[in-house]
Amino acid sequence: MNDYRSIVQWISSSSDARFVEAVREGIGSVDMWDEGPIVRVNGPLAIFDAALPGTEAGTDELLLVEIEPTAYRVRTADIESDTGTCARVHRLDPVTEISAAI
């Protein structure tokens, strides 16, 4: 979901098309995002299956996503539709002021 600077995790859906439709319809209307950590990104993000321990992921199991190097606040919300489709969305919001501790 590049338009929303988000990573979407599949929770449940009966089809790919229904999943994409539910996320596109729901992401703009999320009222409450859980605030997560601030992370500093200096290179591409490595995305892999949530069921796979990251330390065991081989290069053929990674999706590398280019993103602007900066600090981001991670915010998370779940999207559920009346069709039983559910997604977890991790939004990356650029942080303009961060402490030197990060």
Phi and psi in degrees as a GROMACS rama.xvg file:
@    title "Ramachandran Plot"
@    xaxis  label "Phi"
@    yaxis  label "Psi"
@TYPE xy
-58.4652  -37.7247  ASN-2
-59.9599  -26.95  ASP-3
-108.022  6.41072  TYR-4
47.9164  55.9348  ARG-5
-132.945  153.611  SER-6
-111.728  128.055  ILE-7
-110.167  129.383  VAL-8
-106.315  126.91  GLN-9
-72.1112  122.815  TRP-10
-102.944  -54.4107  ILE-11
-159.686  147.124  SER-12
-175.587  151.776  SER-13
-83.6635  -13.8313  SER-14
-160.521  159.629  SER-15
-59.681  -46.0798  ASP-16
-61.779  -43.3027  ALA-17
-65.5905  -38.0294  ARG-18
-62.3606  -51.225  PHE-19
-60.9657  -42.5374  VAL-20
-61.4706  -45.6314  GLU-21
-63.3211  -40.8925  ALA-22
-67.3662  -46.9054  VAL-23
-61.0371  -38.8221  ARG-24
-73.656  -31.9145  GLU-25
-95.2958  -24.7986  GLY-26
-65.4312  -34.5283  ILE-27
-75.422  -13.7784  GLY-28
-111.376  14.5286  SER-29
-68.1009  124.184  VAL-30
-88.0689  -33.6452  ASP-31
-130.037  122.982  MET-32
-109.989  133.267  TRP-33
-76.7645  129.032  ASP-34
-82.8088  126.054  GLU-35
-109.785  -159.33  GLY-36
-75.0698  166.189  PRO-37
-95.5378  129.93  ILE-38
-123.44  143.443  VAL-39
-100.443  128.032  ARG-40
-109.416  124.717  VAL-41
-117.845  1.45395  ASN-42
-165.338  -167.945  GLY-43
-64.947  148.64  PRO-44
-80.8679  139.433  LEU-45
-103.753  113.469  ALA-46
-107.156  136.939  ILE-47
-145.672  167.77  PHE-48
-57.9745  131.517  ASP-49
-63.5967  -20.4237  ALA-50
-81.8552  -6.99121  ALA-51
-103.598  125.185  LEU-52
-59.6364  128.583  PRO-53
-55.9992  -33.9563  GLY-54
-70.4207  -15.23  THR-55
-100.795  -1.77065  GLU-56
-73.5758  124.777  ALA-57
-84.0043  164.553  GLY-58
-60.3191  -29.0177  THR-59
-76.6128  -7.3772  ASP-60
-104.933  6.03055  GLU-61
-107.941  142.586  LEU-62
-109.79  116.359  LEU-63
-92.9522  126.366  LEU-64
-118.206  121.143  VAL-65
-74.531  134.116  GLU-66
-146.089  150.074  ILE-67
-59.2367  128.878  GLU-68
-67.4576  116.314  PRO-69
-172.423  -172.493  THR-70
-97.1471  140.923  ALA-71
-129.905  142.044  TYR-72
-90.2656  125.746  ARG-73
-88.4607  127.166  VAL-74
-124.474  140.872  ARG-75
-128.63  141.867  THR-76
-148.035  153.784  ALA-77
-102.039  141.299  ASP-78
-116.888  126.802  ILE-79
-127.442  139.42  GLU-80
-111.604  169.146  SER-81
-74.8537  -3.17162  ASP-82
-94.9293  5.80971  THR-83
87.3818  6.98894  GLY-84
-83.861  136.271  THR-85
-140.174  137.31  CYS-86
-137.08  148.957  ALA-87
-108.639  126.577  ARG-88
-112.108  128.058  VAL-89
-110.147  107.745  HIS-90
-93.345  137.516  ARG-91
-108.484  106.142  LEU-92
-101.789  121.385  ASP-93
-57.503  139.968  PRO-94
-106.235  126.562  VAL-95
-86.9687  -31.2887  THR-96
-127.156  120.228  GLU-97
-132.021  157.587  ILE-98
-76.79  161.9  SER-99
-69.2162  -11.2726  ALA-100
-71.9606  -15.6832  ALA-101
